[in-house]
C-alpha cells in the first residue's frame, strides 16, 4: 500500500499521467477543429458523445461492455510490448479464443461455475497457442513477429468464418447466420447490470489487470520479461534465456486476447458470432500505448476507447455528425500519445549515435 | 603546389576529463602513405576526426593544400579532397555497389533521370585505374568485408578525394585481403594520392607506410621513416617507459590452487570468424591473472566465453570438478562466477531500471530475493540495495533512482557491489576501470585486490598495460586469439610486454640480449 502511495506521489507517475491527459486534450482540440471545418456543431457532437457514453445507465452499460474486451486486448499488447515485441495479432487470438470457448461451452456439459471456468480456460489456451506460433518463429527463426501476428490474425478470422459458415462443422443449422449453437446455461457469465450487457466478464478483465500487474512487477519471471524488453544483452548477462522468454511473452499475450474472446462469447453473445468484434483486437494496440504499457492504465485506456465507441454510435444516431468522428478522435488520441514518445525515442537514439 | 597536402599544427582537443590531443603537429606530404600509430586512446582517431571535420579543435591550425581552414564540417572536408574510410563501414547493405557510391552525388540524365549507367561506367573506370576490382552491380550485403572496404575507398575517390584516411583498415581483413589492400594503396600512391593509415599493428605500419608518426596519450612521440625503423623501436615509442605504481599489491598467504581451468578454447566472434584460437588458462585462488593485449585480439570473446555468454567451438572450461563447457550464463552465475562486463551500459545494467532492480540482475533467482517463482520480495531488494549503496559508496538520491541517472563511476560501483557481495569464487573483470576518473579507478583496483586477498580467483582483462602491471600476480599476453606468453610482473617490463602485445613474439635481438 505504501508503495502505491509513494508511486502516485513520484514524479514518474505524475509525468506519465500528465503527458497522457495532455495528449487526450490536444486530440479533442484538434477534433474540434475538424468538426468546425466540416460545418458540424461542436457542442451537439460532444453532448451526444457524452450522452452515448455516460448519459444514462444504458449508455454506461454500453461503454463498459465495449471496454471489457479492450481491457484484455490492451493487456495482451502491453505484455508483449514489455518484452520488446509487437503483438499486432490480438484480433486473431481473440477469434481463436472465442471459437474454442464456444465449442467447450456448448459441446461439453459441466456443472455451473466450473463450466464457465473451463470454457474461459479453453479460450485463453487457444489464444495462447495462437500467440505461441509467432513467438516460436521469432525465437527460433528470427521471423518478424509484427508481420506474423498480423497475418495470423487474418488466418484466424478466415478459419473461424469457415467453421461457422453454413456447411461448416460448427455452424448452427437452425439459423442462416454464421454462428455456432447457443452455449449451455451453465457456462454463461451472469449479467451484473441488467438490462445492459455488462457481465462477469468485466470482473474477469479486472482480475487479469491485477494478475498481469503482479506478474510484471512482483515476480522474478515478470522481472526477467521486462529486462529482456529493456535491454536484451543485460538480460542475457543476468542469465535470462531470452528466446524462451520471448515465446512465453507472446503466448501470454495470446492468452489474454483469447480471454477477451471468451468473455465476449460467455458474457455478451452467448455463442460465437462471425464478425462479433468491431476491432477490439486493434483497439488493444491503441489501448496498450495509451496506457503507456501499464496494466492499471489499461483500464482507463479501455474505458476511453469504449466510451468513444459507445458515444460515437449516439453521435451517428442523433445526426449531429457521422459516427466516424469517434474513430477520428480515437486516432488523434493515439497520435498525440505516440508522437511525444516517438520524439523522445528519436532524441535518445540520436544521443546514442553521437556518443 | 605546396609540398604538404595537409599540415596540422598544435591541435588541441579536449573532452570532459581527457585531453585527447595535446598540441599535435602532423604533416602529410603529397603522395605518401603515412602511418598514424598508437595505443587505444592515444588520440589517433580523434586527430583524424578533427581533420575530417567531425570535431572542431579547441586550438591549433589546419592547412590543406597550402590554405588554412577553420571549423568546417565533413561536407567541406570532402570538398577539399579528404575522404575517410571508417572502421565500421557507412554503407547501405540493401543497395548495390553503384548506388552506394553515387549516394548523395547521383549523376542525372537531362537533369531529372538517374543515370545509373554513367555512374557504373565511372566506377568501373576508377576500379580499373586503381586496381580495386569491384562488381558495381552487386548488392553490398552480398560482398565480403574486404570488398565492402574497397567500395568505401572507391566512394571516397568518386567524390574527388586526393587524401584518404583509413581508420584501422586491416582490423577486419584476412591476410590475403590485407595484401590486396596494400597493392591498391601502392597504386593510389603512384597516381599521386596521399594516404593516412591509422593502425596499431607495427608490422603493417612498417610494411605499408613511407613514414610513421607515433602518438601516445595525446602527444606526438616522433615521426620516423618506415625503412629506418624497427618494430622494437616503434613498440617502445608507443608504450613508453614511464610506469608509476600506485596500488599496493601485498603478498597473499593463501594457497594458490587452481579454481577455473580453461583448455584449448576456440570461439567465433559475432561475424563468425574465429576469434579465440585455442586458449589455455588457469585461474588460481588468491591470484589476479592479468590479460594484456591490444584491443581486438579476442579479449571480448574471452570474457564472454568465461561467463557463459558466448558458446565455444572446442575446448573445455572446468570449475574444480565441475564441467562448465557449453553451459549457459545461468550456470556460470549459479556457480558463483562474477562478471564485471566491459560494456556496463549494454550488459551490466538495465539503464531504465531502478538501482533496486539492477542490484539483483543475475541474482534475482536467489532465494533471498524470490522465495518462490510467484513472489519477489521488494522490501528485501530495497534493503539489499541500500546495503550496497552504503558499502560500496554509490552516490545516488535513492534506491529507486534509475541507473541511467548515475555517473559512470557510480554505475560501476553498483555493478561491483552486486557482483562482489555474492562472495564469488571467480571474478571475470573486463575493462573494469574504463571511463572512470582517477578516484574511481583506484577504488576498483583496490576492490579487485581485496577480493583476491579473500581467496577469489580474479581474471583482469585490460587494454591498459599500466593497470595490468600494477594489479596482476601473473600476466598472460593475448595476441590474435592466442596466449603467446605468460610473465611474472616483477621480472618483466613494458617494453617486453609491449612487443609481445604488438607482434606476438620477441625480436631476435631482444632474445639475444636476454641470453647475453
Interface residues (C-beta under 8 A of the other chain):
Chain A: X3 X10 X218 X219 X220 X221 X222 X223 X224 X226 X227 X230 X231 X233 X234 X235 X236 X237 X238 X239 X240 X241
Chain B: X307 X308 X309 X328 X329 X330 X332 X333 X334 X339 X341 X343 X346 X347 X348 X349 X350 X351 X352 X353 X357 X360 X361 X362 X364 X365 X369 X370 X373 X374 X375 X376 X378 X400
